[in-house]
Amino acid sequence: MSASFPQGQPSRRRARVIAAHGRQLRVQTAEGEQLMVRSSARAGQAVCGDEVDCEYDALHQELRVVALAPRSSALYRSNARGKSEPVAANLSLLAIVVAPLPVPDFFIVDRYLAAAQCAGIAACVLLNKSELATDDAIEAELHNYERLGLTVLRLSALTGQGLTELMALLHGQTAALVGQSGVGKSSLLRALVPDSAASVGALIRDDEGRHTTTATYFYSLPGGGAILDSPGVRDFAPALDRLHDAALGFSEIEALSPGCRFGDCRHLREPNCAVREALGGQISERRYESYRRLRRLSERLRAPPGQRGQLRE
């Protein structure tokens, strides 16, 4: 693959990032041409889904990102140092995948939902492996998400159940598939984009020339729209500085908080708290515990280092 643009092409070209691993990016132009480029510090951190402007760097004989186009949205997480970093850009839908096995961690689902809510990204919950039995606890959680107005689809990449409905949901969207490791996201992706399995290994290499599978990949859907497939996770921490402080992205808490006695109510120990009064009814006990954990984490990390161990709920 040539490092420079062909003769006759503009010296600067707009492209979409379809895979990113550190500073190594694979981009696709409007004409469908795929190129390897390197991001530059002055352009900002580019992630999968970003649109970037690229130019040829004659000194280093490589294509470089020189500008990052404005984003319509972005999903952010907290990194190991507690700093905010983007995961994917220009999303219109976050599709959170769970399954009967491995046992769902709905606290992770809640944190993805909080990040999406505060980023202005629509979200849905996908139950994959629906050919397996689900217990009452899983059914109760899925029902709670439906009560919040979220779309919940039951799918099986094995039997094909629900895939037609999923394709209709994704039509015209730029969606990201996220979730725990082992929930079958790769199987769903192969069902949606049959040639995805063959293309993943060749998409990008790391700085030492090895193929990497720890990146997020962008695929165009056959019926229109696009899907971003991200690696499975053991946990997810939303970027705390991106969460709305009043309710941290919990929509049911945001809806009830105007009824609290205090305008700055944290919904923990304050008297006459409309949120706590709704526990077991409009707000599930498990979702509230999820909010409490995120609230405590948020306040601990925002406190001066010497005071973090003194914070109580």
C-alpha positions in Angstrom: 0.0 0.0 0.0 1.5 3.3 -1.0 2.2 5.8 1.8 1.4 8.8 -0.4 -1.7 9.8 -2.3 -1.8 8.9 -6.1 -0.8 11.6 -8.5 -3.7 14.0 -9.3 -5.3 13.5 -5.9 -5.7 16.5 -3.5 -2.8 16.9 -1.0 -5.3 16.8 1.8 -8.1 14.3 2.0 -11.0 13.6 4.4 -11.5 10.0 5.6 -13.2 8.1 8.3 -11.3 6.1 10.9 -12.4 2.5 10.6 -9.9 1.1 13.1 -7.6 2.6 15.7 -4.8 1.2 17.9 -2.8 3.9 19.6 -1.4 6.3 16.9 -1.9 3.7 14.1 -5.1 4.3 12.2 -6.8 2.7 9.3 -9.0 5.1 7.4 -11.4 4.9 4.5 -12.0 7.7 2.0 -15.4 8.6 0.5 -14.3 6.7 -2.6 -13.8 3.5 -0.6 -10.0 3.5 -0.6 -8.5 2.3 2.7 -5.2 3.8 3.9 -2.9 3.4 6.9 -2.2 6.7 8.6 -0.5 7.9 11.8 -2.3 10.3 14.1 -0.4 13.4 15.4 -0.6 15.0 18.8 -1.5 18.4 17.4 -4.6 16.9 15.6 -6.0 15.4 18.8 -6.9 11.8 19.7 -8.7 10.1 16.9 -10.9 7.1 17.5 -13.0 4.7 15.5 -15.8 6.6 13.8 -14.0 9.9 13.6 -13.6 11.9 10.4 -10.1 13.2 9.9 -8.1 15.2 7.3 -4.9 13.5 6.2 -1.8 14.8 4.4 1.4 13.2 3.2 4.4 13.8 5.4 7.4 13.8 3.0 9.9 14.0 5.9 8.7 10.7 7.5 7.3 9.3 4.3 3.9 8.5 5.7 0.3 9.7 5.8 -0.5 11.7 8.9 -3.7 13.1 10.4 -3.5 16.8 10.5 -7.1 17.7 11.6 -9.9 16.1 13.5 -13.4 17.0 12.2 -16.0 18.1 14.8 -17.9 15.2 16.3 -21.7 14.8 16.5 -21.2 12.7 19.6 -18.7 10.5 21.4 -18.6 7.8 23.9 -16.1 8.4 26.7 -14.7 6.2 29.5 -12.3 6.8 32.4 -8.9 5.3 31.9 -6.7 3.7 34.5 -5.5 7.1 35.7 -9.1 8.4 36.0 -8.8 10.6 33.0 -11.4 10.9 30.3 -10.7 9.3 26.9 -12.9 8.8 23.9 -13.9 5.2 22.9 -15.8 5.8 19.7 -17.1 8.9 17.8 -20.2 10.0 15.8 -22.5 7.4 17.2 -26.3 7.6 17.1 -26.9 4.3 19.0 -25.2 2.3 21.7 -26.3 -1.4 21.6 -25.4 -3.1 24.9 -25.2 -6.8 24.6 -25.9 -9.3 27.4 -26.5 -13.0 27.5 -27.7 -15.7 30.0 -24.1 -16.9 30.0 -21.8 -15.4 31.1 -24.0 -14.2 34.0 -24.9 -10.6 33.1 -23.4 -7.8 35.1 -26.1 -5.2 35.0 -24.0 -2.7 36.8 -21.8 -2.6 33.7 -25.0 -2.1 31.6 -26.0 0.8 33.8 -22.7 2.5 33.3 -22.9 2.2 29.6 -26.4 3.6 29.7 -25.2 6.5 31.9 -22.4 7.4 29.5 -24.8 7.2 26.5 -27.5 9.3 28.3 -25.0 12.1 29.1 -23.5 12.0 25.6 -26.9 12.3 23.9 -26.6 8.9 22.3 -29.7 6.6 22.1 -29.3 3.2 23.7 -30.8 -0.3 23.5 -30.2 -3.6 25.3 -29.7 -6.8 23.3 -30.1 -10.2 24.9 -28.1 -12.6 22.8 -28.1 -16.4 23.2 -31.8 -16.4 23.6 -31.9 -20.1 22.9 -30.6 -20.5 26.5 -33.0 -20.2 29.5 -33.1 -17.0 31.5 -33.8 -16.8 35.2 -36.3 -14.5 36.9 -33.6 -12.1 37.9 -32.5 -11.5 34.3 -36.1 -11.1 33.2 -36.8 -8.6 36.0 -33.8 -6.5 34.9 -34.8 -6.6 31.2 -38.3 -5.5 32.3 -36.9 -2.6 34.2 -35.0 -1.4 31.1 -38.2 -1.6 29.1 -40.0 0.5 31.8 -37.3 3.2 31.2 -38.4 3.3 27.5 -35.4 1.4 26.2 -35.7 -1.1 23.3 -34.9 -4.6 24.5 -34.4 -7.2 21.8 -34.0 -11.0 22.3 -31.6 -12.4 19.8 -29.8 -15.6 18.8 -26.9 -15.5 16.4 -27.2 -19.4 16.5 -30.9 -19.7 15.5 -31.4 -16.3 13.8 -34.1 -15.2 16.2 -34.6 -11.5 16.3 -31.9 -10.7 13.6 -34.5 -9.2 11.2 -35.7 -6.9 14.0 -32.1 -6.0 14.9 -31.3 -5.1 11.2 -34.4 -2.8 11.2 -33.3 -1.2 14.4 -29.8 -0.5 13.0 -30.9 0.8 9.6 -29.5 4.2 9.0 -27.8 4.3 12.4 -24.1 4.4 13.4 -24.2 2.0 16.2 -21.6 0.5 18.6 -21.8 -3.0 19.9 -20.5 -3.1 23.5 -20.7 -5.5 26.4 -19.0 -8.1 28.6 -16.6 -10.6 27.1 -18.2 -13.8 26.0 -21.7 -12.5 25.2 -21.4 -13.3 21.5 -20.9 -9.9 19.9 -18.6 -11.4 17.3 -21.3 -14.0 16.4 -23.8 -11.2 16.1 -21.5 -9.2 13.9 -20.8 -12.2 11.6 -24.6 -12.5 11.2 -25.0 -8.8 10.4 -21.8 -8.5 8.2 -21.0 -11.9 6.8 -17.5 -10.9 5.6 -16.4 -9.3 8.8 -14.5 -12.3 10.1 -12.2 -12.4 7.2 -11.5 -8.7 7.3 -10.7 -8.2 11.0 -7.2 -9.7 11.1 -6.0 -7.6 8.2 -7.4 -4.3 9.4 -4.5 -3.0 11.5 -1.2 -3.9 13.0 0.4 -2.5 16.2 3.7 -0.5 16.3 5.7 -3.8 16.2 4.0 -5.1 13.2 1.8 -7.6 15.0 -1.9 -8.0 14.2 -4.1 -6.7 17.0 -7.6 -7.6 18.1 -7.8 -5.0 20.8 -9.2 -2.2 18.6 -12.7 -1.1 17.7 -13.7 -1.7 14.1 -16.1 0.1 11.8 -18.3 -1.9 9.3 -20.8 -0.6 6.8 -24.1 -2.5 7.1 -25.5 -4.0 3.9 -28.9 -2.3 4.3 -27.5 1.1 5.2 -25.9 2.4 8.4 -22.8 1.2 10.2 -21.8 -0.8 13.2 -18.7 -0.5 15.4 -17.6 -3.6 17.1 -15.6 -3.1 20.3 -13.6 -5.6 22.4 -15.5 -7.3 25.2 -14.9 -5.8 28.7 -14.7 -7.0 32.3 -15.8 -3.6 33.5 -16.6 -0.1 32.2 -16.1 3.2 33.9 -17.8 6.1 32.3 -15.9 9.4 32.1 -17.0 11.1 35.3 -16.3 14.6 34.1 -18.8 13.9 31.2 -21.7 12.8 33.5 -24.4 15.3 34.4 -23.9 15.8 38.1 -27.6 15.9 39.1 -28.4 12.3 38.2 -25.2 10.9 36.6 -27.1 9.7 33.6 -29.8 7.7 35.4 -33.0 8.9 33.5 -35.5 7.8 36.2 -33.6 9.7 38.9 -33.3 12.8 36.7 -37.1 12.7 36.2 -37.9 12.5 39.9 -35.2 14.8 41.3 -37.2 18.0 40.9 -39.5 16.7 43.6 -36.6 16.6 46.2 -36.6 19.1 49.0 -33.1 20.3 48.2 -32.1 21.4 44.7 -28.6 19.9 45.1 -29.9 16.6 46.6 -27.5 13.7 46.0 -30.3 11.2 46.7 -28.3 9.4 49.4 -29.2 10.5 52.9 -30.9 13.8 52.4 -34.4 14.2 53.9 -37.5 14.4 51.7 -35.8 12.9 48.8 -38.2 12.0 46.0 -35.9 9.5 44.6 -35.5 7.4 47.7 -39.2 7.6 48.3 -39.8 6.0 44.9 -37.6 2.9 45.7 -39.3 -0.3 44.9 -41.8 1.4 42.7 -40.6 3.9 40.0 -37.0 3.1 40.8 -35.7 -0.4 41.2 -33.5 -1.2 44.3 -30.8 -2.6 42.1 -30.7 0.4 39.7 -30.5 2.7 42.8 -27.6 0.7 44.2 -25.9 1.1 40.8 -26.4 4.9 41.1 -25.1 4.9 44.7 -21.9 3.2 43.6 -21.3 5.6 40.7 -22.1 8.6 43.0 -19.6 7.4 45.6 -16.9 6.8 42.9 -17.6 10.2 41.3 -17.3 12.1 44.6 -14.2 10.1 45.7 -12.3 10.9 42.5 -13.3 14.5 42.4 -12.2 15.1 46.0 -8.7 16.4 46.9 -6.3 13.4 47.3 -6.1 13.9 51.1 -9.8 13.7 51.6 -10.8 10.8 49.4 -10.6 8.2 52.2 -12.8 10.4 54.4 -15.9 10.5 52.1 -19.0 8.6 53.2 -22.3 8.4 51.6 
